[in-house]
Amino acid sequence: RRHTRYISVTGVQTCALPIFDSFWEEGDRVFGRYRPSGAANDDAAWLAVWPAAEKPCPVMLSTLAHEFALRAHLDPAWALQPVALRRERGNAVLLMRDPGGEPLSRLLGTPGMPMDPARFLDIAIGMATAVGSLHQSGLIHKDLKPGHFLVSPSGVGVWLTGFGNAARIARESAGADAGDRSEEHTSELQSH
């Protein structure tokens, strides 16, 4: 039987849940950014995701565990790659390296305020590139929406997240799910 491996993340391991400098909610998930004080580069930035509900249902825990189980298939060039799945303050927390940027759902902004066409095209090309790379890696996302795209300030870099429902393309046609180990990760989260 396999067990979840918890990875020690410098600056995060030493405290329960660090203070995050920004939060946003996307449906049933909350995102927070953390950069240790004195960090000189972006490699020290982390993005954490946890259930919005105080007592999340098993399905939510399963989606976080599934996203963590897919980490070997996700390339940081086009995806937020999970590095740790932890239990903090009674809740599951998925930690990922943070490339920076904002969720597309925030950038769409105020209704009636159109986006600059050049910026729109840069973002659209980045989104198409990320989704194309995802498919080339043998995965389908199954939950693409603006809150699952993180966009760099320039609009050129775009990363996918929200892989809780993703599946391997070859296995999707057979009805099987990618990340068979996600059940083990979920049971590990529920047992604490």
C-alpha positions in Angstrom: 0.0 0.0 0.0 1.3 3.4 -0.9 1.1 6.4 1.3 1.1 10.2 0.5 4.6 11.6 0.6 4.7 15.0 2.1 7.4 17.3 0.7 9.1 19.7 3.0 8.7 23.2 1.5 11.2 25.8 2.7 9.4 28.5 4.6 6.1 26.6 4.7 7.1 23.5 6.7 8.1 25.4 9.8 4.7 27.1 10.3 1.1 25.7 10.1 -0.4 28.0 7.4 1.7 31.0 6.6 0.2 34.5 6.0 -0.7 34.8 2.3 -0.5 38.1 0.5 -3.5 37.5 -1.7 -6.5 35.3 -1.8 -9.1 34.6 -4.3 -12.0 32.1 -4.4 -12.8 30.0 -7.5 -16.0 28.0 -6.8 -15.3 25.5 -4.1 -11.5 26.3 -3.9 -9.6 29.1 -2.3 -6.1 30.2 -3.6 -3.5 32.0 -1.6 0.0 33.3 -2.4 3.0 33.1 -0.1 6.5 34.4 -0.5 8.8 34.0 2.5 10.2 37.3 3.8 13.6 38.0 2.4 13.1 35.8 -0.6 15.1 37.2 -3.5 13.6 35.3 -6.4 10.4 33.9 -7.8 11.5 30.3 -7.0 10.6 31.0 -3.4 6.9 31.8 -4.2 4.2 29.3 -3.5 0.5 29.1 -4.4 -1.7 27.1 -2.0 -5.2 25.8 -2.8 -7.6 24.5 -0.2 -11.4 23.8 0.0 -13.6 26.8 0.5 -15.8 24.8 2.9 -14.8 24.6 6.5 -15.7 20.9 6.4 -15.1 19.8 2.8 -16.9 16.8 1.4 -14.9 13.7 0.4 -15.3 14.6 -3.3 -13.4 17.9 -2.8 -10.6 16.1 -1.0 -10.6 13.6 -3.8 -10.1 16.3 -6.4 -7.2 17.8 -4.6 -5.6 14.3 -4.2 -6.2 13.6 -7.8 -4.5 16.8 -8.9 -1.6 16.0 -6.7 -1.4 12.4 -8.2 -1.1 13.9 -11.7 2.0 16.1 -10.8 4.4 13.9 -12.8 2.3 14.6 -16.0 2.1 18.4 -15.5 4.9 20.6 -17.0 5.6 23.9 -15.2 5.9 25.5 -18.7 2.1 25.3 -19.1 0.7 24.0 -15.7 0.8 24.9 -12.0 2.6 21.8 -10.8 1.7 20.5 -7.4 4.7 19.9 -5.1 3.0 18.9 -1.9 -0.3 17.8 -0.5 -0.6 18.6 3.2 -3.0 18.6 6.0 -3.0 21.9 7.8 -5.3 23.1 10.6 -7.7 20.3 9.8 -7.9 21.0 6.1 -6.2 19.7 2.9 -3.8 22.1 1.3 -2.3 21.6 -2.2 1.0 23.6 -2.6 2.3 24.5 -6.1 5.1 26.6 -7.4 3.8 30.1 -8.2 4.9 31.5 -11.6 3.0 34.8 -10.8 0.1 36.3 -12.6 -3.6 36.6 -12.0 -6.5 34.2 -12.7 -8.2 35.0 -16.0 -11.5 35.3 -14.2 -10.1 38.4 -12.4 -8.7 39.9 -15.6 -12.0 39.7 -17.4 -13.0 42.4 -15.0 -15.9 44.7 -15.2 -18.7 43.9 -17.7 -18.8 46.5 -20.4 -15.0 47.2 -20.1 -13.5 45.5 -23.1 -9.9 44.1 -22.9 -7.3 45.6 -25.2 -7.3 43.5 -28.4 -3.6 43.0 -28.4 -3.6 41.7 -24.8 -6.7 39.6 -25.6 -4.8 37.9 -28.5 -1.7 37.3 -26.3 -3.8 35.6 -23.7 -5.8 33.6 -26.2 -2.6 32.3 -27.8 -1.2 31.5 -24.4 -4.4 29.6 -23.5 -4.4 27.6 -26.7 -0.7 26.8 -26.2 -1.3 25.6 -22.7 -4.3 23.4 -23.6 -2.4 22.1 -26.7 0.5 21.1 -24.5 -1.9 19.5 -22.0 -3.3 17.3 -24.8 0.1 16.5 -26.1 1.0 15.2 -22.7 -1.9 12.8 -22.9 -4.3 14.5 -20.6 -7.7 16.2 -21.0 -8.7 18.8 -18.4 -12.5 18.3 -18.3 -13.1 21.6 -16.4 -11.7 24.5 -18.4 -12.9 27.8 -17.2 -11.4 31.3 -16.6 -10.6 30.5 -13.0 -8.4 27.6 -14.1 -6.0 29.8 -16.2 -3.3 31.9 -14.5 -2.1 34.7 -16.8 1.3 36.5 -16.5 1.2 40.3 -16.3 2.4 40.5 -19.9 -0.3 38.0 -21.0 2.3 35.8 -22.8 2.7 33.3 -20.0 -0.5 31.2 -19.3 -0.7 28.2 -16.9 -3.5 25.8 -16.3 -4.7 24.6 -12.8 -7.7 22.8 -11.5 -6.8 19.3 -12.6 -9.1 17.6 -10.1 -11.3 16.1 -12.9 -8.5 15.6 -15.5 -8.1 12.2 -17.2 -5.5 10.4 -19.4 -6.7 10.6 -23.0 -5.9 6.9 -23.8 -7.8 5.8 -20.7 -10.7 8.2 -21.0 -12.1 6.2 -23.9 -12.1 3.1 -21.7 -13.8 5.0 -18.9 -10.9 4.8 -16.5 -9.5 7.8 -14.6 -5.9 9.1 -14.5 -4.2 9.1 -11.1 -5.4 5.8 -9.7 -3.4 6.6 -6.6 -5.7 9.6 -5.8 -7.9 7.3 -3.6 -4.9 6.6 -1.4 -4.1 10.3 -1.1 -7.8 11.0 -0.2 -7.9 8.3 2.5 -4.7 9.7 3.9 -6.2 13.2 4.1 -9.4 11.9 5.7 -7.6 9.8 8.3 -5.9 12.7 10.0 
